[in-house]
């Protein structure tokens, strides 16, 4: 196949995927809103009745506490981690962009990581 045909096919498939994703997300948003209303009604039932779970013939709904933690000031949090030697409070992943900048700025340093580099194709519309 020639490059023009391949690029044309690629752009059409990418556009179709974007269209399908947009349709899915619109439908999913409607369902998510309805689901949140049902969840709130179940939470209200638990609260009103002073119970932690509801067992029905279709399943069991259990009221649980969900917790999310975040740092509003990263510099303060990083200092807290250093002070308490609590590096395990971080997730175990490397920020790809920051790592690339670090390596470019410090070519004499070899970090203890694995790097997977491979060629990829980027296609832009005409």
Secondary structure, 3 states (H helix, E strand, C coil): CCHHHHHHHHHHHHHHHHHHHHHHHHHHHHHHHHHHHHHHHHHHHHHHHCCCEEEECCEEEECCCCCCCCCCCHHHHHHHHHHCCCHHHCCCCCCHHHHHHHHHHCCCCCCCCCCCCCCCCCCCCC
